[in-house]
Amino acid sequence: MNLNVGASPPLNGLGKQAAESRRKRKTAEIAQALSMTPVDVATLRRMAISEGGLLTDEIRRQVWPRLLNVSVDSIPEQLEKVDRENNKDFNQVLLDVQRSLRRFPPGMPDEQREGLQEELIDIILWVLVKNPQLHYYQGYHDIVVTFLLVLGERLATALVEKLSTHHLRDFMDPTMDNTKHILNYLMPIIERVNPEVYGFMQQAEVGTIFALSWLITWFGHVLSDFRHVVRLYDFFLACHPLMPIYFAAVIVLYREEEVLDCECDMAMVHHLLSRIPEDLPYETLISQAGDLFVQFPPSELAREAVQQRSQQTAASTFKDFELASTPQHPDVVLRKRRKEQQQQQQQHPLEAQRGTVAVVQPTARRIMKLAVMGLTVAMGAAALAVVNSALEWVPKLDLLFP
């Protein structure tokens, strides 16, 4: 089934002919990366991160499995049937799926939608039964339905299982402790970029719960345009599992004027921030989130986050890895980035004092840096070699890759 509900809009700021030319070049580059032996995963990551993302659902069906290191050939043709009647999660999953009508394309025939909802229930229950260490949470279905609409039931099941045991693992614990800990990374990012917004939010005592649904659904629950959802999924799948919290931070920072103009009251600020505007400049925000990750990697934020809670999480204990297809090491990347930052601070000392971050236009060099620092599950656990360098990330890799 080819819904193609996630086709990308024209690339920013380009005329129709120029945009089409860029799309063709990008499509050709993706096809070339897929045809290589082994597949050029580093290039696929760059394509997923760069402007426009992966462009179409047809391309996503080929690339998303590569980004998660899922072998398409090994996926069974049919799922084993799950005993719904004796499944402890069935009733809650059913209720959530029944409430998910708006996640399906407008105008879809009821019969087709109902069939997809049945498949959605089957995928969720199958993953949970096969992985009893995972616990269902409300919002999980918002992520699963995105994969179902793009990939179809067979592919979606395999990718959702991999995602659930990696990127989403912290959300699927018996308690929300690890999820709350990941939210603790939000304020340190905001503080480094805009101390005024940070101070205002602290004074309002708004906390971070407004971003909970953003984080645990990868924004799938709060964005109405499916094209924006899959564009973010391209980005998140190509990057570190904490990237959604960086994207949450840039949304808050983008709304600086609205925040500072709001009454400094917890309820008022929470109400403002919990509603995402429809007209966000997604490509700009994606670029900014990538820049912030490079400038303020999780290792630099972990100490502040851990001050609120000492237990490690799977995402926060991630170490940066070397991509097999690139000679650059993360420590080299960061040193270069820090040198660039120092030069910028010397040229613009006032901006450095204010903690502002200039918007960096997407470039192949910057995107490669971000891809190098991404989660390299596409290499497979056996090929994940920790970079032995002076740059030390928070330890305990075995939590993420046992």
Backbone torsions as a table, in degrees:
resi	resn	phi	psi	omega
1	MET	NA	125.9	-177.6
2	ASN	-115.4	89.8	179.9
3	LEU	-75.1	-34.6	-177.1
4	ASN	48.4	43.1	-178.5
5	VAL	-79.9	-9.1	-176.1
6	GLY	-112.2	25.7	178.6
7	ALA	-62.0	137.4	-175.5
8	SER	-77.5	147.5	173.4
9	PRO	-73.0	171.5	177.9
10	PRO	-55.1	147.8	-179.9
11	LEU	-65.7	148.3	-173.0
12	ASN	-56.7	133.9	167.7
13	GLY	68.8	17.6	-177.4
14	LEU	-116.7	146.1	172.4
15	GLY	-68.9	168.6	-174.9
16	LYS	-60.5	-45.1	-178.3
17	GLN	-66.4	-45.3	-179.8
18	ALA	-63.8	-40.7	179.5
19	ALA	-63.1	-43.3	-179.9
20	GLU	-64.9	-37.4	178.4
21	SER	-63.8	-42.7	179.1
22	ARG	-66.7	-38.8	178.1
23	ARG	-61.9	-42.0	-180.0
24	LYS	-64.1	-42.9	179.6
25	ARG	-63.7	-42.0	-179.2
26	LYS	-67.0	-42.8	178.1
27	THR	-59.5	-41.8	179.5
28	ALA	-65.6	-39.9	179.5
29	GLU	-65.9	-38.5	176.8
30	ILE	-64.9	-44.1	179.6
31	ALA	-61.3	-39.7	179.0
32	GLN	-65.8	-42.3	178.9
33	ALA	-62.7	-38.0	179.6
34	LEU	-70.4	-28.6	-176.3
35	SER	-81.9	-13.1	-177.0
36	MET	-73.8	155.9	176.4
37	THR	-124.3	111.9	-4.3
38	PRO	-72.8	167.1	179.8
39	VAL	-58.0	137.8	-178.9
40	ASP	-80.1	82.9	-175.6
41	VAL	-66.4	-34.2	179.9
42	ALA	-60.3	-42.4	177.4
43	THR	-65.8	-40.0	177.8
44	LEU	-61.5	-37.7	177.0
45	ARG	-64.1	-44.2	179.3
46	ARG	-61.9	-39.8	178.7
47	MET	-65.2	-38.6	-179.8
48	ALA	-69.0	-32.5	-179.0
49	ILE	-81.6	-38.5	-171.7
50	SER	-69.4	168.8	-171.6
51	GLU	-52.2	130.1	179.9
52	GLY	91.5	-15.7	179.0
53	GLY	62.2	-140.1	-174.9
54	LEU	-92.7	7.4	165.9
55	LEU	72.5	-53.8	-175.2
56	THR	-138.2	160.5	177.3
57	ASP	-67.7	-31.0	177.6
58	GLU	-61.2	-42.0	177.6
59	ILE	-68.8	-40.0	179.5
60	ARG	-60.2	-36.5	179.4
61	ARG	-63.2	-24.7	178.1
62	GLN	-90.5	-34.6	-170.8
63	VAL	-92.8	-41.5	-177.6
64	TRP	-53.5	-43.7	176.9
65	PRO	-59.7	-35.8	179.4
66	ARG	-67.8	-37.7	-180.0
67	LEU	-67.0	-26.5	179.1
68	LEU	-104.8	7.3	178.7
69	ASN	56.5	44.3	175.6
70	VAL	-101.5	122.9	178.8
71	SER	-80.4	112.4	-177.2
72	VAL	-62.6	-35.8	-176.8
73	ASP	-65.4	-24.6	-176.4
74	SER	-91.6	0.2	-177.8
75	ILE	-78.7	128.3	178.2
76	PRO	-61.1	149.8	178.9
77	GLU	-70.0	-34.0	-178.6
78	GLN	-128.1	141.1	175.1
79	LEU	-76.6	146.5	170.1
80	GLU	-68.6	138.7	-178.9
81	LYS	-70.1	139.2	179.3
82	VAL	-100.9	137.1	177.0
83	ASP	-74.0	98.4	-176.0
84	ARG	-67.9	-40.5	-173.4
85	GLU	-60.5	-35.4	-176.9
86	ASN	-103.4	17.1	-179.2
87	ASN	-96.1	126.6	-175.0
88	LYS	-66.2	-23.5	-176.7
89	ASP	-96.2	-8.7	-169.8
90	PHE	-57.4	-48.1	-175.3
91	ASN	-61.0	-43.3	179.8
92	GLN	-68.5	-41.4	178.2
93	VAL	-61.5	-43.5	179.4
94	LEU	-59.4	-45.8	179.4
95	LEU	-60.9	-45.0	-178.6
96	ASP	-65.4	-41.9	-179.2
97	VAL	-66.5	-38.5	178.5
98	GLN	-65.0	-26.5	179.3
99	ARG	-88.2	4.1	-172.1
100	SER	-96.8	24.2	-174.7
101	LEU	-56.5	-39.2	-174.8
102	ARG	-72.5	-9.8	178.6
103	ARG	-81.8	-5.5	178.7
104	PHE	-101.5	150.1	-176.0
105	PRO	-56.6	137.9	177.3
106	PRO	-57.8	138.9	177.3
107	GLY	85.3	-2.5	178.1
108	MET	-64.6	132.8	179.2
109	PRO	-56.9	142.8	-177.8
110	ASP	-56.1	-41.1	-178.1
111	GLU	-61.7	-43.1	179.1
112	GLN	-66.3	-44.0	179.4
113	ARG	-62.8	-43.8	-179.9
114	GLU	-63.1	-36.5	175.7
115	GLY	-63.5	-41.5	178.0
116	LEU	-66.5	-35.6	177.9
117	GLN	-65.4	-36.8	176.0
118	GLU	-65.3	-41.1	177.0
119	GLU	-64.2	-38.2	179.0
120	LEU	-60.7	-45.1	177.8
121	ILE	-61.4	-44.3	-178.4
122	ASP	-62.0	-42.9	-179.4
123	ILE	-61.4	-48.9	-177.1
124	ILE	-60.7	-48.7	-177.5
125	LEU	-66.4	-36.7	179.7
126	TRP	-62.9	-45.7	179.6
127	VAL	-62.2	-41.6	-178.2
128	LEU	-69.1	-39.7	178.8
129	VAL	-67.2	-41.4	-178.7
130	LYS	-72.1	-23.6	-177.9
131	ASN	-127.5	77.9	-174.2
132	PRO	-63.8	-13.8	177.1
133	GLN	-74.4	-13.8	-179.6
134	LEU	-91.1	143.5	-179.6
135	HIS	-121.9	132.6	-179.4
136	TYR	-66.2	143.9	173.3
137	TYR	-134.7	150.5	178.6
138	GLN	-68.5	123.4	-173.4
139	GLY	118.1	-23.5	178.1
140	TYR	-58.1	-38.9	-178.3
141	HIS	-64.3	-26.1	178.1
142	ASP	-66.4	-33.6	175.9
143	ILE	-74.3	-45.3	-176.2
144	VAL	-62.6	-40.0	-178.1
145	VAL	-65.0	-31.5	177.2
146	THR	-63.0	-46.3	178.7
147	PHE	-65.4	-37.6	179.1
148	LEU	-63.5	-45.5	-177.9
149	LEU	-65.6	-34.1	-178.3
150	VAL	-83.2	-42.0	-167.1
151	LEU	-105.8	-21.6	-170.3
152	GLY	86.9	164.6	-170.1
153	GLU	-61.8	-45.3	-173.4
154	ARG	-63.1	-53.5	-179.7
155	LEU	-66.9	-41.6	-177.5
156	ALA	-59.7	-39.9	-178.4
157	THR	-60.5	-46.0	-178.4
158	ALA	-66.0	-42.2	-178.1
159	LEU	-71.9	-38.4	179.1
160	VAL	-65.1	-36.7	177.5
161	GLU	-63.5	-45.4	178.8
162	LYS	-63.1	-44.1	-179.8
163	LEU	-61.6	-39.6	-176.8
164	SER	-68.7	-27.5	179.3
165	THR	-95.1	1.9	178.4
166	HIS	-128.4	-89.7	-174.9
167	HIS	-57.2	-40.5	-174.1
168	LEU	-95.7	5.1	-170.4
169	ARG	-57.1	-41.5	-177.5
170	ASP	-65.1	-29.2	-179.8
171	PHE	-74.7	-15.8	-171.7
172	MET	-107.0	25.8	172.2
173	ASP	-80.0	166.9	178.7
174	PRO	-62.7	-28.5	178.9
175	THR	-121.0	172.8	179.4
176	MET	-93.9	13.7	-176.4
177	ASP	-57.2	-48.1	-178.3
178	ASN	-68.8	-34.7	176.8
179	THR	-63.0	-44.5	177.9
180	LYS	-62.4	-36.2	179.9
181	HIS	-65.3	-40.7	178.0
182	ILE	-62.5	-38.2	176.5
183	LEU	-61.4	-24.9	179.5
184	ASN	-64.8	-15.4	178.4
185	TYR	-77.8	-17.0	-174.0
186	LEU	-63.9	-51.0	-174.6
187	MET	-67.0	-38.9	175.8
188	PRO	-60.1	-34.1	176.7
189	ILE	-65.6	-47.5	-179.8
190	ILE	-61.6	-40.4	-179.3
191	GLU	-61.1	-40.8	-177.7
192	ARG	-69.2	-32.0	-176.2
193	VAL	-88.5	-43.3	-175.1
194	ASN	-142.8	87.9	-178.7
195	PRO	-58.7	-27.7	-179.2
196	GLU	-68.0	-46.2	177.7
197	VAL	-64.0	-41.4	178.3
198	TYR	-59.6	-47.5	-179.3
199	GLY	-62.2	-39.5	179.0
200	PHE	-63.7	-44.4	-179.2
201	MET	-66.5	-35.9	176.9
202	GLN	-66.0	-42.6	179.9
203	GLN	-64.3	-37.0	179.2
204	ALA	-76.1	-13.5	-179.9
205	GLU	56.5	40.7	-175.6
206	VAL	-77.5	-23.8	-179.4
207	GLY	70.5	-156.2	-176.8
208	THR	-126.8	5.0	-174.2
209	ILE	-64.7	-21.5	178.3
210	PHE	-61.0	-24.9	-177.5
211	ALA	-95.5	3.5	-176.1
212	LEU	-59.9	-50.2	-177.6
213	SER	-66.7	-29.7	175.7
214	TRP	-60.6	-49.8	-173.2
215	LEU	-65.9	-52.0	-170.1
216	ILE	-78.5	-10.5	175.2
217	THR	-114.4	6.8	-174.6
218	TRP	51.4	41.1	176.6
219	PHE	68.9	3.3	-178.7
220	GLY	-64.7	-29.8	-176.8
221	HIS	-80.0	-24.4	-170.1
222	VAL	-107.4	-10.5	179.5
223	LEU	-101.7	132.2	-175.4
224	SER	-87.5	-24.5	-178.0
225	ASP	-94.1	115.3	-176.1
226	PHE	-61.8	-28.9	178.5
227	ARG	-61.7	-38.0	178.6
228	HIS	-69.8	-35.4	179.2
229	VAL	-62.5	-51.6	-176.5
230	VAL	-69.9	-28.8	175.1
231	ARG	-62.7	-41.5	177.1
232	LEU	-67.4	-35.6	179.1
233	TYR	-65.8	-38.2	172.9
234	ASP	-52.5	-49.7	-177.1
235	PHE	-63.7	-49.6	-176.0
236	PHE	-66.3	-38.4	-179.3
237	LEU	-66.7	-25.6	-178.7
238	ALA	-88.6	-4.0	-170.6
239	CYS	-125.1	-177.9	176.6
240	HIS	-59.6	147.2	-177.6
241	PRO	-64.8	-14.5	176.8
242	LEU	-89.8	2.4	-178.0
243	MET	-58.0	-35.8	178.2
244	PRO	-57.3	-30.2	-179.7
245	ILE	-75.1	-30.7	174.4
246	TYR	-68.7	-38.3	178.2
247	PHE	-67.6	-37.0	175.4
248	ALA	-59.9	-40.3	-179.6
249	ALA	-63.9	-41.9	-177.2
250	VAL	-71.0	-26.4	174.5
251	ILE	-64.8	-45.7	178.4
252	VAL	-61.7	-46.1	-178.0
253	LEU	-65.3	-36.5	177.7
254	TYR	-62.0	-30.4	-177.2
255	ARG	-95.6	27.4	-176.5
256	GLU	-49.0	-50.7	-176.0
257	GLU	-62.7	-43.1	178.5
258	GLU	-61.4	-41.5	-178.2
259	VAL	-64.6	-49.3	-175.8
260	LEU	-70.4	-23.7	177.0
261	ASP	-82.9	-12.3	-177.8
262	CYS	-75.6	151.7	173.6
263	GLU	-61.1	133.8	-175.7
264	CYS	-76.9	71.8	-177.0
265	ASP	-135.7	137.0	-174.3
266	MET	-55.2	-50.3	-177.1
267	ALA	-63.7	-40.6	-178.2
268	MET	-67.7	-45.1	-179.1
269	VAL	-67.8	-40.1	177.5
270	HIS	-61.2	-44.2	-180.0
271	HIS	-60.8	-42.7	179.9
272	LEU	-63.3	-51.0	-172.3
273	LEU	-73.4	-27.9	-175.6
274	SER	-73.8	-11.2	178.6
275	ARG	-108.1	113.6	-177.1
276	ILE	-84.9	130.4	177.9
277	PRO	-60.8	152.4	-178.9
278	GLU	-76.0	-25.0	-169.4
279	ASP	-106.9	37.5	179.4
280	LEU	-66.0	144.2	176.0
281	PRO	-82.4	83.4	-167.9
282	TYR	-59.1	-43.1	-178.1
283	GLU	-64.3	-39.8	177.2
284	THR	-64.0	-43.4	-178.7
285	LEU	-67.9	-36.9	176.0
286	ILE	-61.8	-44.7	177.7
287	SER	-60.0	-44.2	-179.7
288	GLN	-66.1	-40.4	178.9
289	ALA	-62.0	-41.1	177.0
290	GLY	-63.0	-41.5	178.4
291	ASP	-62.7	-41.9	-179.4
292	LEU	-66.7	-35.6	177.4
293	PHE	-63.5	-41.6	179.4
294	VAL	-67.4	-40.3	-178.1
295	GLN	-75.0	-38.7	-176.6
296	PHE	-127.3	70.8	-176.7
297	PRO	-63.3	161.7	-176.4
298	PRO	-53.9	-32.4	-178.9
299	SER	-61.1	-33.5	-179.9
300	GLU	-76.4	-22.9	-178.1
301	LEU	-95.7	-16.6	-171.7
302	ALA	-59.7	-39.2	-176.7
303	ARG	-61.1	-43.0	179.6
304	GLU	-68.6	-38.9	178.8
305	ALA	-66.3	-38.7	-177.8
306	VAL	-71.3	-23.3	177.7
307	GLN	-58.5	-30.0	179.6
308	GLN	-85.7	-20.6	179.5
309	ARG	-164.5	125.4	-169.5
310	SER	-83.6	-18.8	-176.2
311	GLN	-68.4	137.5	178.8
312	GLN	-78.6	152.8	174.1
313	THR	-117.2	161.9	-179.2
314	ALA	-60.5	-42.0	-178.2
315	ALA	-71.9	-41.1	-175.7
316	SER	-75.0	-14.7	178.4
317	THR	-95.1	8.7	178.5
318	PHE	-65.6	139.0	172.3
319	LYS	-108.0	147.0	176.0
320	ASP	-71.6	147.1	-175.7
321	PHE	-125.2	164.3	175.7
322	GLU	-86.3	131.2	173.0
323	LEU	-81.1	132.9	-175.6
324	ALA	-60.3	-28.2	-174.0
325	SER	-91.9	5.0	179.3
326	THR	-135.7	140.8	-179.3
327	PRO	-79.0	-10.2	-176.0
328	GLN	-76.3	140.0	174.3
329	HIS	-103.1	150.7	-179.2
330	PRO	-56.7	-33.8	-179.0
331	ASP	-67.8	-36.9	177.1
332	VAL	-65.5	-43.0	179.5
333	VAL	-58.7	-47.2	-177.1
334	LEU	-67.4	-39.0	179.1
335	ARG	-61.4	-42.2	178.1
336	LYS	-62.8	-43.5	-178.6
337	ARG	-63.2	-42.4	-179.3
338	ARG	-65.6	-35.9	177.0
339	LYS	-63.6	-41.8	177.3
340	GLU	-61.7	-41.7	179.5
341	GLN	-61.3	-43.7	-179.3
342	GLN	-61.9	-40.1	178.5
343	GLN	-65.2	-40.0	178.2
344	GLN	-64.5	-39.6	-179.3
345	GLN	-66.4	-35.1	177.9
346	GLN	-67.7	-36.7	-178.7
347	GLN	-78.0	-31.5	-176.6
348	HIS	-132.0	69.1	-175.4
349	PRO	-61.4	-33.8	-179.0
350	LEU	-67.3	-40.9	177.7
351	GLU	-63.9	-37.7	179.4
352	ALA	-63.8	-38.9	179.6
353	GLN	-65.2	-36.8	-178.4
354	ARG	-76.8	-12.4	179.2
355	GLY	78.5	16.3	-179.3
356	THR	-78.1	153.9	178.0
357	VAL	-119.6	121.4	179.3
358	ALA	-68.9	144.8	176.8
359	VAL	-73.7	123.6	179.6
360	VAL	-100.0	124.7	179.6
361	GLN	-66.2	144.3	-179.0
362	PRO	-58.3	127.6	175.0
363	THR	-134.1	157.3	-180.0
364	ALA	-60.4	-36.3	-177.3
365	ARG	-67.4	-45.0	-179.0
366	ARG	-67.1	-41.5	-178.7
367	ILE	-66.2	-35.7	176.8
368	MET	-64.1	-39.5	177.1
369	LYS	-58.1	-44.3	-178.8
370	LEU	-66.7	-40.2	178.8
371	ALA	-64.4	-37.9	178.1
372	VAL	-61.4	-34.0	-177.1
373	MET	-90.0	4.2	-177.8
374	GLY	-78.6	172.2	177.3
375	LEU	-74.7	118.1	-172.9
376	THR	-98.1	45.3	175.6
377	VAL	-62.5	-20.0	-179.2
378	ALA	-65.5	-17.4	178.4
379	MET	-81.1	-18.5	-176.7
380	GLY	89.8	147.5	-174.9
381	ALA	-58.8	-36.0	-176.9
382	ALA	-66.8	-26.4	-176.3
383	ALA	-97.1	3.6	-177.2
384	LEU	-83.2	100.5	-180.0
385	ALA	-102.6	124.4	178.8
386	VAL	-67.9	132.7	178.9
387	VAL	-71.2	116.5	178.5
388	ASN	-85.0	92.9	-176.6
389	SER	-139.1	177.4	179.0
390	ALA	-70.8	-19.8	-179.6
391	LEU	-82.5	109.0	-177.1
392	GLU	-101.8	127.8	174.3
393	TRP	-97.5	168.6	179.6
394	VAL	-58.7	133.3	-169.9
395	PRO	-78.7	-161.3	178.5
396	LYS	69.1	55.2	177.0
397	LEU	-59.0	-30.2	-174.4
398	ASP	-62.7	-18.2	177.0
399	LEU	-65.8	-32.3	-177.9
400	LEU	-94.6	-36.4	-179.6
401	PHE	-127.9	78.4	-178.5
402	PRO	-66.8	NA	NA
